[in-house]
Amino acid sequence: MSRAIRLGVATSLGGRYALFGRQVAEALRCYVRDANSAAGIRLESEKPRPVELLCEDDASGPQVLRERVRKLIREDRVDLLFGPYGSGLTLAAAEVASAFGIVLWNHGGASDEIHARHPGSCVGVLSPASTYLVAVLEMMEAVAPPVRRIALFQAQTGFAAEVARGVSAWAARRRCEVLRRAYTPGDVGAVGDAVGELASAPSDVVLGVGRFEDDLALAEALCRGRPKTRAVALVGAGIDRFRDALGERAEGFLAPSQWEPQAQIAVDFGPTAAAFAASYRSGTSVALDYPAAQAYAAALIAQWCAERAPSLAAGALREAARRARLTTFYGGFAIDSQTGRQIGHEILVSQWRGERREILWPRQMAHDAAGLAPIPWH
């Protein structure tokens, strides 16, 4: 039998990002099961080869991450290297991959900085961070009166800063006022005080981006303060744990996200969303949110490129990725030929209604023709 194609990943099985890192590991294991049940990956002019996964725990730390990625490259000699969850950790992985001349299949880091620092070294699967909350603003412009004032709550992290930068650029083009509140991650008191200030400065929309715990604290403060606004959108609202934590108070919150399991997408490579979800859930009890979908989609895209490249050499894989135009259950894929930054995928905007999120944007994927529902506390 031909040698198995080795997939390698260092991701967070413990530490701060374990909630999402475990989804990454389980999704890649799911992909390996599914690929091998379909005979594996067929390289050019070869018989199909099976695939195997080598998974390391980065313990949610960049230094450990670097050590684990070096091991995967030097000792394990993996053929396809996948990134971790989180922009900071992905940036660390990209540094190592770039130094070794290896392609990093980036499914977990949306930061624009990753591709700016290491142009061409990473193949990006995610829409860039700067587009996250812009999608919410574009939707509101399309379905509601013009946005004139934005309240933006931003944790002082690199990812949040890039999301906020996208909002500021959008607002500047439309001469829209932005009331920006930056806070130290974990400083719940500062978040609560800033929410109190909204009483004297009503905004058309309230936006928030921080670590999940920060967005949850912001949601709690907003539910208590009940500010006057047309909409509230938090990056952290895009996972089921948000509803689990808030219960009925989650009603009406908008969630920008890279993927929603209920999205109806016509795929031309790989399983449908329903088939992916069924396969994933059959093999694990770990929650299924966007980090799992992103990792599985990255494996599909790497397979597509490997099957169309003359070899598994880094240069051949990069060139195949530059040419790639495909749609998986995760959405469209196309990258900027110079940087590897994703340009073919769209951010979705959904709204919590009852126990599920309903997609509102892009319009062609919307589940509810009536559009944006009002915040329940109004």
Legacy VTK file of the C-alpha trace (Angstrom):
# vtk DataFile Version 3.0
C-alpha trace
ASCII
DATASET POLYDATA
POINTS 378 float
0.000 0.000 0.000
1.193 3.529 -0.754
2.398 5.641 2.178
-0.385 7.585 3.798
-0.532 11.315 3.206
0.171 12.921 6.554
-1.957 15.794 7.799
-0.491 17.692 10.731
-2.065 20.155 13.151
-1.103 21.771 16.452
-4.242 23.059 18.113
-5.573 23.865 21.573
-6.721 20.747 23.400
-6.206 22.555 26.689
-6.054 26.143 27.890
-8.062 29.246 26.925
-8.914 28.129 23.392
-9.707 24.472 24.127
-13.437 25.001 23.454
-12.605 25.701 19.803
-9.300 23.845 19.450
-10.962 20.527 20.242
-13.457 21.202 17.462
-10.547 21.650 15.054
-9.025 18.308 16.066
-12.345 16.461 15.831
-13.170 18.004 12.451
-9.846 16.899 10.970
-10.348 13.408 12.399
-13.778 13.407 10.780
-12.240 14.447 7.472
-9.705 11.602 7.662
-12.493 9.066 8.276
-14.548 10.430 5.406
-11.615 10.690 2.992
-10.421 7.163 3.697
-13.926 5.753 3.302
-13.809 7.293 -0.212
-10.377 5.751 -0.974
-8.259 8.705 0.167
-6.556 11.393 -1.931
-5.659 10.722 -5.564
-2.447 12.510 -6.504
-1.596 13.131 -10.147
-0.890 9.860 -12.022
-1.023 7.844 -8.764
-3.463 5.471 -7.168
-5.446 6.971 -4.271
-3.485 7.189 -1.050
-4.954 6.980 2.457
-4.626 9.925 4.829
-3.673 10.072 8.484
-3.700 12.823 11.094
-0.952 13.783 13.503
-2.353 16.093 16.178
-0.386 18.028 18.798
-1.665 20.103 21.730
-0.444 23.703 21.680
-1.879 24.301 25.189
-3.231 27.660 23.921
0.273 29.127 24.047
2.330 30.566 21.164
5.672 29.191 22.341
4.320 25.671 22.778
2.610 26.071 19.417
5.911 26.918 17.709
7.601 23.863 19.240
4.775 21.547 18.182
4.713 22.892 14.614
8.494 22.437 14.313
8.069 18.829 15.442
5.364 18.198 12.863
7.616 19.573 10.123
11.034 18.259 11.156
10.300 14.923 12.807
6.905 13.862 11.517
7.469 15.274 8.038
3.805 16.043 7.465
2.631 16.612 3.909
-0.187 19.068 4.671
0.119 21.431 7.652
-2.997 22.987 9.175
-3.115 25.979 11.474
-4.551 26.256 14.998
-7.619 28.145 16.177
-7.119 31.867 16.871
-5.332 34.655 15.041
-2.497 35.047 17.560
-1.647 31.352 17.498
-2.018 31.192 13.723
0.431 34.068 13.371
2.951 32.050 15.415
2.339 28.972 13.252
2.759 31.060 10.098
6.154 32.283 11.301
7.401 28.714 11.636
5.823 27.498 8.404
7.308 30.442 6.507
10.769 29.773 7.929
10.601 26.165 6.709
9.028 27.047 3.363
5.901 25.014 4.146
2.349 25.953 3.151
0.088 26.621 6.131
-3.589 25.926 5.459
-5.091 28.689 7.585
-8.623 27.933 8.775
-8.480 29.461 12.250
-6.896 32.909 11.981
-8.884 35.710 10.353
-6.379 38.468 11.164
-5.315 40.467 8.105
-1.844 40.654 9.670
-1.170 36.939 9.094
-1.123 37.309 5.328
0.452 40.773 5.413
3.462 39.465 7.367
3.825 36.211 5.449
2.502 36.856 1.951
2.109 33.655 -0.007
3.043 31.349 2.874
-0.535 30.777 4.047
-3.635 29.727 2.175
-6.517 31.596 3.835
-9.916 29.955 4.156
-11.602 32.660 6.257
-12.941 36.042 5.278
-10.539 38.623 6.777
-11.189 40.104 10.215
-11.706 43.576 8.763
-14.912 42.368 7.056
-16.665 40.780 10.079
-18.801 43.655 11.330
-18.840 45.488 8.013
-21.243 42.769 6.832
-23.669 43.834 9.588
-23.443 47.478 8.531
-23.969 46.614 4.872
-27.067 44.630 5.809
-28.478 47.495 7.864
-27.895 49.929 5.023
-29.853 47.611 2.736
-32.840 46.889 4.999
-33.131 49.925 7.261
-32.637 53.732 7.294
-29.022 54.882 6.893
-26.676 54.288 9.810
-25.527 57.604 11.253
-23.994 56.635 14.600
-22.213 53.426 15.668
-21.246 52.405 19.200
-18.235 50.100 18.947
-16.931 48.090 21.918
-13.488 46.652 21.225
-11.250 44.567 23.437
-7.577 45.472 23.150
-6.482 42.433 21.148
-4.952 42.247 17.692
-7.944 40.514 16.127
-10.442 42.952 17.674
-8.367 45.907 16.499
-8.555 44.670 12.904
-12.308 44.101 13.113
-12.654 47.635 14.517
-10.420 49.035 11.775
-12.813 47.650 9.174
-15.752 49.347 10.907
-13.916 52.665 11.104
-12.994 52.561 7.421
-16.604 51.808 6.443
-17.876 54.647 8.650
-15.355 57.117 7.235
-16.509 56.412 3.687
-20.105 57.138 4.703
-19.324 60.022 7.081
-20.826 58.069 9.942
-19.928 58.802 13.571
-18.243 56.029 15.581
-18.283 56.079 19.391
-15.371 53.719 20.038
-14.802 52.149 23.458
-11.604 50.119 23.876
-11.158 48.025 27.012
-8.740 45.549 28.501
-9.883 41.943 27.926
-11.655 40.662 31.017
-12.408 44.123 32.445
-16.140 43.603 32.989
-16.482 46.810 35.011
-15.178 48.971 32.160
-17.628 47.324 29.768
-20.539 47.999 32.099
-19.541 51.647 32.584
-19.268 52.173 28.829
-22.707 50.653 28.249
-24.101 53.132 30.769
-22.781 55.972 28.610
-25.054 54.896 25.744
-28.050 56.344 27.587
-26.837 59.844 26.717
-25.576 58.914 23.250
-28.098 56.636 21.511
-26.681 54.817 18.486
-28.236 53.183 15.445
-26.250 50.017 16.063
-24.098 48.643 18.868
-21.161 46.478 17.777
-18.847 44.397 19.939
-15.707 42.344 19.378
-13.490 40.737 21.987
-12.752 37.309 23.346
-15.860 35.202 23.771
-15.975 35.931 27.514
-15.782 39.667 26.773
-18.643 39.556 24.275
-20.728 37.601 26.756
-20.044 40.195 29.482
-20.997 42.945 27.026
-24.243 41.142 26.186
-25.072 40.873 29.896
-24.431 44.594 30.397
-26.572 45.503 27.388
-29.455 43.370 28.655
-29.280 45.204 31.986
-28.808 48.680 30.525
-31.334 48.290 27.672
-29.868 51.121 25.548
-31.881 52.635 22.754
-30.605 51.182 19.457
-31.902 49.512 16.313
-29.570 46.526 16.499
-26.801 44.842 18.487
-24.177 42.645 16.804
-21.463 40.749 18.684
-18.837 38.530 17.096
-19.180 36.114 20.009
-22.900 35.615 19.346
-22.136 33.287 16.447
-21.873 30.083 18.503
-24.471 28.031 20.378
-22.741 28.629 23.705
-23.902 32.265 23.520
-27.552 31.132 23.668
-26.709 28.521 26.303
-25.277 31.256 28.537
-27.911 33.957 27.992
-31.025 31.863 27.501
-33.995 33.888 26.283
-31.998 37.121 26.635
-30.057 36.128 23.490
-33.181 36.940 21.474
-32.549 39.562 18.794
-28.738 39.669 18.991
-27.060 39.692 15.586
-24.184 37.327 14.903
-21.687 37.860 12.087
-20.123 34.505 11.272
-18.013 32.705 8.730
-20.477 29.801 8.490
-23.912 28.667 9.616
-24.963 25.002 9.484
-28.357 25.911 8.030
-26.903 27.887 5.105
-28.089 26.518 1.765
-24.953 26.380 -0.385
-24.672 24.563 -3.711
-21.357 22.706 -3.384
-19.120 21.577 -6.203
-16.586 19.739 -4.047
-17.072 17.670 -0.902
-20.156 16.935 1.208
-23.171 19.135 1.801
-23.460 20.924 5.140
-25.990 18.340 6.329
-23.738 15.422 5.365
-20.727 17.036 7.053
-22.694 17.715 10.243
-24.047 14.151 10.356
-20.589 12.664 9.871
-19.014 14.944 12.473
-21.657 14.279 15.108
-21.510 10.536 14.531
-17.898 10.454 15.660
-17.736 12.852 18.616
-19.699 14.598 21.333
-17.644 17.799 20.933
-19.863 20.730 19.920
-20.184 21.636 16.254
-19.622 25.346 15.597
-17.812 27.312 12.914
-14.254 26.286 14.039
-15.039 22.664 13.154
-16.549 23.630 9.808
-13.549 25.806 8.968
-11.049 23.050 9.703
-12.924 20.435 7.667
-13.329 22.891 4.780
-9.581 23.626 4.860
-8.873 19.909 4.533
-11.219 19.698 1.535
-9.489 22.658 -0.110
-6.054 21.157 0.566
-7.263 17.911 -1.002
-8.595 19.757 -4.061
-5.236 21.448 -4.523
-3.189 18.293 -3.874
-5.163 16.365 -6.470
-4.469 19.036 -9.096
-0.830 19.766 -8.283
2.062 17.848 -9.870
3.405 17.016 -6.390
3.000 17.789 -2.704
5.907 20.235 -2.862
5.110 23.603 -1.325
5.477 25.521 -4.588
3.138 23.174 -6.435
0.507 23.386 -3.703
0.715 27.185 -3.606
0.233 27.433 -7.343
-2.764 25.094 -7.248
-4.284 27.187 -4.443
-3.772 30.390 -6.433
-5.721 28.889 -9.335
-8.444 27.324 -7.226
-12.044 28.431 -7.595
-14.462 26.131 -5.807
-17.399 26.011 -3.434
-17.586 23.687 -0.438
-20.341 23.474 2.168
-18.450 26.314 3.873
-18.902 28.660 0.921
-16.787 30.086 -1.880
-13.006 29.807 -2.057
-10.554 32.020 -3.934
-7.381 33.692 -2.685
-5.393 36.758 -3.602
-2.546 35.420 -5.729
0.103 37.483 -3.935
-0.857 37.279 -0.269
-2.987 34.134 0.061
-5.731 36.252 1.673
-9.255 34.926 1.147
-11.361 36.902 -1.338
-14.066 34.443 -2.402
-15.899 33.812 0.868
-18.712 35.937 2.343
-19.487 36.736 5.977
-23.008 35.729 7.011
-25.204 37.706 9.393
-27.790 35.857 11.452
-30.107 36.799 14.309
-31.034 34.806 17.388
-34.730 33.937 17.310
-35.895 31.423 19.846
-33.319 28.652 20.097
-31.701 29.129 16.697
-30.077 31.701 14.474
-31.876 32.828 11.318
-29.700 33.987 8.424
-30.506 37.531 7.298
-27.541 38.340 5.051
-26.402 37.991 2.284
-29.879 38.509 0.887
-29.756 35.429 -1.361
-29.231 33.207 1.688
-31.766 34.915 3.953
-34.265 32.667 5.719
-36.615 35.509 6.649
-37.862 37.842 3.929
-39.068 40.245 6.652
-35.451 40.959 7.565
-34.169 42.463 10.806
-36.349 41.943 13.883
-36.287 44.609 16.623
-34.381 44.212 19.878
-36.874 42.652 22.362
-36.230 45.182 25.119
-37.661 48.017 22.978
LINES 1 379
378 0 1 2 3 4 5 6 7 8 9 10 11 12 13 14 15 16 17 18 19 20 21 22 23 24 25 26 27 28 29 30 31 32 33 34 35 36 37 38 39 40 41 42 43 44 45 46 47 48 49 50 51 52 53 54 55 56 57 58 59 60 61 62 63 64 65 66 67 68 69 70 71 72 73 74 75 76 77 78 79 80 81 82 83 84 85 86 87 88 89 90 91 92 93 94 95 96 97 98 99 100 101 102 103 104 105 106 107 108 109 110 111 112 113 114 115 116 117 118 119 120 121 122 123 124 125 126 127 128 129 130 131 132 133 134 135 136 137 138 139 140 141 142 143 144 145 146 147 148 149 150 151 152 153 154 155 156 157 158 159 160 161 162 163 164 165 166 167 168 169 170 171 172 173 174 175 176 177 178 179 180 181 182 183 184 185 186 187 188 189 190 191 192 193 194 195 196 197 198 199 200 201 202 203 204 205 206 207 208 209 210 211 212 213 214 215 216 217 218 219 220 221 222 223 224 225 226 227 228 229 230 231 232 233 234 235 236 237 238 239 240 241 242 243 244 245 246 247 248 249 250 251 252 253 254 255 256 257 258 259 260 261 262 263 264 265 266 267 268 269 270 271 272 273 274 275 276 277 278 279 280 281 282 283 284 285 286 287 288 289 290 291 292 293 294 295 296 297 298 299 300 301 302 303 304 305 306 307 308 309 310 311 312 313 314 315 316 317 318 319 320 321 322 323 324 325 326 327 328 329 330 331 332 333 334 335 336 337 338 339 340 341 342 343 344 345 346 347 348 349 350 351 352 353 354 355 356 357 358 359 360 361 362 363 364 365 366 367 368 369 370 371 372 373 374 375 376 377
